Amino acid sequence: MKNKENSKLAKNALNDVLAHQSRMRSHKPIIPSTTFTLTWKNVDKELPKEGGRYWCIVREVNDLGTSYYQWNCAYDPEATWTGKWSSNALRKDVIWWTELAPRPF
């Protein structure tokens, strides 16, 4: 009797899993309707006109050599004592910047 009950429970659980998988396969992800193109600007030629958050390419030089990485940094055109970029460590190393992509929602 217990084996029949366990078998029935296992069968119901399997049916629930299969039904869930079927629902997940038919689910369509939300894809933004707009396309955004990054336009990189060299900091030696152009700086942002407004303060805010920007996507940056940062150069870091240390004992191991030179590295380049991407960073979400802040820019403040009114700053004088700390530099225009988010921190003393970053302001000298930001070499390229671009607008952040719009939120997908």
Secondary structure, DSSP 8 states (H G I E B T S, - for coil): -HHHHHHHHHHHHHHHHHHHHHHHHH------SS------EETTT---SS-EEEEEEEEEEETTEEEEEEEEEEE-TT--SS-SBSSHHHHTTEEEEEE------
